[in-house]
Amino acid sequence: MSLPAPLARSFPIALGTAGFGTAVPTDLAYQLLDHYVAAGGNHLDTAHDYASWVPGGVGASEKTIGEWLRRSGARQQVILATKIGCTRGGVKHISRVDFQRELALSLERLGVPSVDVLWLHRDDPAVPVDDILQWVHELRREGKFMHAGASNWSSARLDEANRRAQELGVPGFIASQCGWNLAALSPNAFDTGDARFVDATDEAWHQRTQFPLVAWEAQAGGFFSGRYAADRKPTTARGNVVVAHYANAANWSRLAACQAIARARGVTANQVALAWLRQQSFPVIAIIGPGNLEQLQDSLPAAKLTLDVAEVERLRAAS
């Protein structure tokens, strides 16, 4: 399965914007957006719920992107994607009313009448997929988005949803968005709640169906950046989080293999890790979340880096 519209025209690396307007100051966010588009990037990923964990931060990402779109006039150049239906305070916001209210707010913040891709940010297995498909289709018929995707859904629910969409005669989901990267998340590293990382069952399903994946956490929090080593303790709070999530024997082996390939190629290990994601047996678009211009500049060359089959398999087998 090839990438469906509009993802077929997507740059191989999407720009994640969760911290724009909060952790990433507005002026810096504009610089990152300008640089990303100037380098050929065209896929912006945001969400209604981004920065809700920061006091006063709800909507900051979408507002920042909206103002940048107004200033730059770049709306037609980019694939604009946002998400609705997240979980806050343990409460799932997955209903017709939630979808209508959140998308209306998102479009207002973004300053646009519609988005290219509308992701459902979370799933609630207690809600029948028929209901969810109907609520989404109502918004589609109102012209508020072009295509729908499912974020943090299991492959089993995705399979059910797309089968039922075909039977009901309504458009199904065009892609899945889950956490995935070259590193293996340490068992019980943290409570992921209803945020979903691709597991072996999901990966096998993607391989079998060729259903596209848009991968968040594509850089494993910077694990392949060169800042981490088995014999070196992190010096920042963020570093401690990354180590807690990814510091395990399998990943130290993968990091070493990544660094060896990077040295031979004259590139960075981070670029190799991103290139590995792009060269799976099913379509994958990687989402990056740079906090500064240097990080963005280091990541973008991965869009053109092609590993050979032996290198891809070497990285997969390194653990």
C-alpha positions as a Python dict, from the first residue, in 0.01 Angstrom:
ca = {
    (1, 'M'): (0, 0, 0),
    (2, 'S'): (140, 338, -102),
    (3, 'L'): (78, 649, 101),
    (4, 'P'): (-273, 789, 48),
    (5, 'A'): (-347, 1153, -25),
    (6, 'P'): (-248, 1388, 124),
    (7, 'L'): (32, 1191, 289),
    (8, 'A'): (160, 1088, -55),
    (9, 'R'): (299, 1439, -96),
    (10, 'S'): (438, 1459, 257),
    (11, 'F'): (803, 1529, 327),
    (12, 'P'): (947, 1213, 484),
    (13, 'I'): (983, 1394, 817),
    (14, 'A'): (691, 1577, 978),
    (15, 'L'): (743, 1866, 1220),
    (16, 'G'): (595, 1802, 1564),
    (17, 'T'): (492, 2119, 1743),
    (18, 'A'): (376, 2015, 2090),
    (19, 'G'): (594, 2271, 2267),
    (20, 'F'): (542, 2561, 2028),
    (21, 'G'): (438, 2871, 2220),
    (22, 'T'): (535, 2718, 2557),
    (23, 'A'): (859, 2520, 2591),
    (24, 'V'): (960, 2653, 2248),
    (25, 'P'): (916, 3033, 2259),
    (26, 'T'): (705, 3180, 1982),
    (27, 'D'): (988, 3359, 1800),
    (28, 'L'): (1195, 3039, 1799),
    (29, 'A'): (893, 2840, 1680),
    (30, 'Y'): (862, 3079, 1382),
    (31, 'Q'): (1231, 3023, 1302),
    (32, 'L'): (1188, 2646, 1313),
    (33, 'L'): (881, 2662, 1090),
    (34, 'D'): (1058, 2892, 842),
    (35, 'H'): (1367, 2671, 830),
    (36, 'Y'): (1168, 2350, 800),
    (37, 'V'): (964, 2477, 503),
    (38, 'A'): (1270, 2634, 337),
    (39, 'A'): (1438, 2291, 354),
    (40, 'G'): (1145, 2130, 174),
    (41, 'G'): (937, 2027, 475),
    (42, 'N'): (561, 2048, 436),
    (43, 'H'): (391, 1844, 713),
    (44, 'L'): (292, 2016, 1040),
    (45, 'D'): (157, 1807, 1326),
    (46, 'T'): (-27, 1968, 1616),
    (47, 'A'): (-323, 1893, 1847),
    (48, 'H'): (-609, 2057, 2032),
    (49, 'D'): (-471, 1924, 2360),
    (50, 'Y'): (-104, 2017, 2319),
    (51, 'A'): (53, 2192, 2619),
    (52, 'S'): (-254, 2125, 2835),
    (53, 'W'): (3, 2005, 3090),
    (54, 'V'): (144, 2360, 3113),
    (55, 'P'): (-55, 2620, 3310),
    (56, 'G'): (-224, 2838, 3052),
    (57, 'G'): (-72, 2637, 2769),
    (58, 'V'): (-383, 2484, 2613),
    (59, 'G'): (-403, 2579, 2246),
    (60, 'A'): (-61, 2748, 2236),
    (61, 'S'): (73, 2518, 1963),
    (62, 'E'): (-225, 2571, 1733),
    (63, 'K'): (-228, 2947, 1796),
    (64, 'T'): (143, 2971, 1716),
    (65, 'I'): (100, 2778, 1392),
    (66, 'G'): (-205, 2985, 1303),
    (67, 'E'): (-17, 3311, 1342),
    (68, 'W'): (278, 3174, 1144),
    (69, 'L'): (44, 3067, 863),
    (70, 'R'): (-105, 3418, 858),
    (71, 'R'): (239, 3581, 848),
    (72, 'S'): (398, 3344, 599),
    (73, 'G'): (103, 3285, 367),
    (74, 'A'): (217, 2923, 352),
    (75, 'R'): (-115, 2748, 410),
    (76, 'Q'): (-127, 2594, 63),
    (77, 'Q'): (232, 2471, 91),
    (78, 'V'): (179, 2256, 398),
    (79, 'I'): (-13, 1949, 506),
    (80, 'L'): (-185, 2073, 820),
    (81, 'A'): (-279, 1807, 1074),
    (82, 'T'): (-435, 1840, 1417),
    (83, 'K'): (-591, 1603, 1670),
    (84, 'I'): (-908, 1594, 1878),
    (85, 'G'): (-1048, 1356, 2138),
    (86, 'C'): (-771, 1325, 2394),
    (87, 'T'): (-784, 1204, 2757),
    (88, 'R'): (-756, 1465, 3031),
    (89, 'G'): (-761, 1398, 3403),
    (90, 'G'): (-845, 1037, 3334),
    (91, 'V'): (-1157, 1138, 3141),
    (92, 'K'): (-1186, 1034, 2778),
    (93, 'H'): (-1322, 1306, 2551),
    (94, 'I'): (-1454, 1081, 2277),
    (95, 'S'): (-1808, 1176, 2186),
    (96, 'R'): (-1995, 1367, 1915),
    (97, 'V'): (-2009, 1679, 2134),
    (98, 'D'): (-1637, 1659, 2222),
    (99, 'F'): (-1539, 1616, 1857),
    (100, 'Q'): (-1753, 1909, 1740),
    (101, 'R'): (-1639, 2143, 2017),
    (102, 'E'): (-1268, 2061, 1999),
    (103, 'L'): (-1241, 2080, 1621),
    (104, 'A'): (-1423, 2415, 1619),
    (105, 'L'): (-1172, 2550, 1872),
    (106, 'S'): (-878, 2405, 1680),
    (107, 'L'): (-986, 2563, 1352),
    (108, 'E'): (-1037, 2896, 1525),
    (109, 'R'): (-688, 2885, 1676),
    (110, 'L'): (-531, 2780, 1346),
    (111, 'G'): (-724, 3047, 1158),
    (112, 'V'): (-835, 2806, 885),
    (113, 'P'): (-1171, 2667, 773),
    (114, 'S'): (-1040, 2311, 753),
    (115, 'V'): (-735, 2089, 804),
    (116, 'D'): (-588, 1829, 573),
    (117, 'V'): (-569, 1549, 830),
    (118, 'L'): (-780, 1515, 1143),
    (119, 'W'): (-644, 1262, 1391),
    (120, 'L'): (-846, 1110, 1671),
    (121, 'H'): (-593, 1159, 1950),
    (122, 'R'): (-698, 862, 2161),
    (123, 'D'): (-930, 564, 2147),
    (124, 'D'): (-1200, 445, 2385),
    (125, 'P'): (-1266, 75, 2318),
    (126, 'A'): (-1593, 110, 2509),
    (127, 'V'): (-1731, 330, 2229),
    (128, 'P'): (-1845, 136, 1919),
    (129, 'V'): (-1640, 215, 1611),
    (130, 'D'): (-1964, 267, 1417),
    (131, 'D'): (-2046, 565, 1639),
    (132, 'I'): (-1699, 714, 1606),
    (133, 'L'): (-1702, 674, 1227),
    (134, 'Q'): (-2041, 845, 1207),
    (135, 'W'): (-1932, 1142, 1423),
    (136, 'V'): (-1618, 1186, 1215),
    (137, 'H'): (-1812, 1160, 889),
    (138, 'E'): (-2049, 1435, 1002),
    (139, 'L'): (-1753, 1670, 1046),
    (140, 'R'): (-1612, 1564, 709),
    (141, 'R'): (-1940, 1645, 536),
    (142, 'E'): (-1929, 1990, 695),
    (143, 'G'): (-1599, 2047, 512),
    (144, 'K'): (-1390, 2081, 827),
    (145, 'F'): (-1120, 1831, 726),
    (146, 'M'): (-1020, 1619, 428),
    (147, 'H'): (-893, 1290, 572),
    (148, 'A'): (-908, 1117, 911),
    (149, 'G'): (-642, 920, 1096),
    (150, 'A'): (-635, 726, 1421),
    (151, 'S'): (-373, 811, 1684),
    (152, 'N'): (-287, 566, 1964),
    (153, 'W'): (-530, 302, 1843),
    (154, 'S'): (-446, -67, 1854),
    (155, 'S'): (-410, -246, 1523),
    (156, 'A'): (-711, -461, 1616),
    (157, 'R'): (-935, -155, 1655),
    (158, 'L'): (-796, -2, 1336),
    (159, 'D'): (-871, -319, 1148),
    (160, 'E'): (-1225, -323, 1284),
    (161, 'A'): (-1280, 45, 1207),
    (162, 'N'): (-1165, 26, 848),
    (163, 'R'): (-1365, -292, 787),
    (164, 'R'): (-1679, -129, 929),
    (165, 'A'): (-1617, 191, 731),
    (166, 'Q'): (-1616, -11, 410),
    (167, 'E'): (-1936, -188, 511),
    (168, 'L'): (-2104, 140, 607),
    (169, 'G'): (-1992, 314, 291),
    (170, 'V'): (-1799, 592, 465),
    (171, 'P'): (-1429, 679, 440),
    (172, 'G'): (-1205, 498, 686),
    (173, 'F'): (-877, 606, 842),
    (174, 'I'): (-583, 678, 612),
    (175, 'A'): (-304, 611, 864),
    (176, 'S'): (-215, 529, 1221),
    (177, 'Q'): (-12, 752, 1451),
    (178, 'C'): (168, 576, 1737),
    (179, 'G'): (502, 590, 1913),
    (180, 'W'): (782, 403, 1734),
    (181, 'N'): (1157, 431, 1692),
    (182, 'L'): (1473, 224, 1658),
    (183, 'A'): (1508, 194, 2036),
    (184, 'A'): (1311, -59, 2240),
    (185, 'L'): (1113, 100, 2522),
    (186, 'S'): (1229, -45, 2853),
    (187, 'P'): (959, -267, 3007),
    (188, 'N'): (753, -77, 3266),
    (189, 'A'): (965, 232, 3203),
    (190, 'F'): (664, 453, 3263),
    (191, 'D'): (288, 445, 3257),
    (192, 'T'): (194, 526, 2899),
    (193, 'G'): (-175, 552, 2989),
    (194, 'D'): (-368, 532, 2664),
    (195, 'A'): (-79, 659, 2455),
    (196, 'R'): (31, 363, 2245),
    (197, 'F'): (371, 247, 2128),
    (198, 'V'): (384, 3, 1838),
    (199, 'D'): (423, -351, 1968),
    (200, 'A'): (512, -672, 1783),
    (201, 'T'): (146, -742, 1701),
    (202, 'D'): (96, -392, 1560),
    (203, 'E'): (418, -410, 1357),
    (204, 'A'): (319, -745, 1206),
    (205, 'W'): (-24, -602, 1118),
    (206, 'H'): (133, -300, 946),
    (207, 'Q'): (363, -531, 750),
    (208, 'R'): (72, -751, 644),
    (209, 'T'): (-169, -471, 552),
    (210, 'Q'): (86, -209, 441),
    (211, 'F'): (-117, 43, 641),
    (212, 'P'): (84, 367, 683),
    (213, 'L'): (229, 473, 1017),
    (214, 'V'): (311, 828, 1123),
    (215, 'A'): (552, 773, 1410),
    (216, 'W'): (575, 1005, 1709),
    (217, 'E'): (870, 967, 1950),
    (218, 'A'): (1063, 890, 1631),
    (219, 'Q'): (1394, 997, 1785),
    (220, 'A'): (1350, 818, 2117),
    (221, 'G'): (1372, 1147, 2302),
    (222, 'G'): (1719, 1214, 2161),
    (223, 'F'): (1868, 879, 2266),
    (224, 'F'): (2072, 863, 1943),
    (225, 'S'): (2193, 1223, 1963),
    (226, 'G'): (2533, 1142, 2114),
    (227, 'R'): (2442, 1272, 2457),
    (228, 'Y'): (2393, 925, 2606),
    (229, 'A'): (2630, 640, 2688),
    (230, 'A'): (2616, 338, 2919),
    (231, 'D'): (2903, 473, 3131),
    (232, 'R'): (2779, 833, 3151),
    (233, 'K'): (2497, 963, 3369),
    (234, 'P'): (2270, 1236, 3235),
    (235, 'T'): (2300, 1586, 3379),
    (236, 'T'): (1949, 1714, 3308),
    (237, 'A'): (1597, 1623, 3412),
    (238, 'R'): (1512, 1550, 3049),
    (239, 'G'): (1817, 1326, 3024),
    (240, 'N'): (1704, 1128, 3326),
    (241, 'V'): (1368, 1069, 3158),
    (242, 'V'): (1529, 947, 2836),
    (243, 'V'): (1757, 710, 3028),
    (244, 'A'): (1462, 578, 3229),
    (245, 'H'): (1274, 505, 2906),
    (246, 'Y'): (1551, 368, 2688),
    (247, 'A'): (1867, 275, 2883),
    (248, 'N'): (1875, -102, 2843),
    (249, 'A'): (2121, -353, 2700),
    (250, 'A'): (1938, -388, 2370),
    (251, 'N'): (1942, -16, 2308),
    (252, 'W'): (2308, 32, 2398),
    (253, 'S'): (2380, -231, 2129),
    (254, 'R'): (2159, -51, 1879),
    (255, 'L'): (2318, 282, 1964),
    (256, 'A'): (2665, 134, 1905),
    (257, 'A'): (2556, -10, 1570),
    (258, 'C'): (2398, 321, 1477),
    (259, 'Q'): (2716, 510, 1562),
    (260, 'A'): (2930, 266, 1362),
    (261, 'I'): (2713, 311, 1052),
    (262, 'A'): (2711, 688, 1106),
    (263, 'R'): (3093, 701, 1120),
    (264, 'A'): (3122, 496, 801),
    (265, 'R'): (2866, 718, 627),
    (266, 'G'): (2992, 1052, 755),
    (267, 'V'): (2653, 1133, 908),
    (268, 'T'): (2512, 1141, 1261),
    (269, 'A'): (2367, 849, 1455),
    (270, 'N'): (2044, 1045, 1491),
    (271, 'Q'): (2014, 1066, 1113),
    (272, 'V'): (2077, 692, 1080),
    (273, 'A'): (1804, 615, 1338),
    (274, 'L'): (1554, 831, 1148),
    (275, 'A'): (1653, 681, 813),
    (276, 'W'): (1596, 332, 957),
    (277, 'L'): (1235, 427, 1037),
    (278, 'R'): (1176, 544, 682),
    (279, 'Q'): (1301, 218, 534),
    (280, 'Q'): (1059, -28, 683),
    (281, 'S'): (857, -276, 479),
    (282, 'F'): (548, -52, 513),
    (283, 'P'): (511, 326, 471),
    (284, 'V'): (640, 531, 766),
    (285, 'I'): (659, 907, 817),
    (286, 'A'): (866, 1018, 1118),
    (287, 'I'): (760, 1306, 1343),
    (288, 'I'): (1043, 1505, 1499),
    (289, 'G'): (1010, 1755, 1784),
    (290, 'P'): (1315, 1984, 1777),
    (291, 'G'): (1364, 2225, 2063),
    (292, 'N'): (1614, 2442, 1878),
    (293, 'L'): (1748, 2512, 1530),
    (294, 'E'): (2054, 2290, 1576),
    (295, 'Q'): (1837, 1986, 1647),
    (296, 'L'): (1621, 2057, 1343),
    (297, 'Q'): (1925, 2098, 1119),
    (298, 'D'): (2068, 1769, 1243),
    (299, 'S'): (1746, 1579, 1174),
    (300, 'L'): (1643, 1702, 828),
    (301, 'P'): (1924, 1535, 626),
    (302, 'A'): (1774, 1199, 729),
    (303, 'A'): (1500, 1265, 473),
    (304, 'K'): (1750, 1192, 195),
    (305, 'L'): (1964, 929, 370),
    (306, 'T'): (1916, 580, 228),
    (307, 'L'): (2054, 281, 417),
    (308, 'D'): (2127, -43, 238),
    (309, 'V'): (1944, -363, 325),
    (310, 'A'): (2236, -496, 528),
    (311, 'E'): (2249, -180, 738),
    (312, 'V'): (1876, -188, 807),
    (313, 'E'): (1896, -549, 918),
    (314, 'R'): (2212, -483, 1120),
    (315, 'L'): (2026, -221, 1322),
    (316, 'R'): (1725, -444, 1371),
    (317, 'A'): (1941, -735, 1486),
    (318, 'A'): (2179, -528, 1702),
    (319, 'S'): (1990, -610, 2022),
}
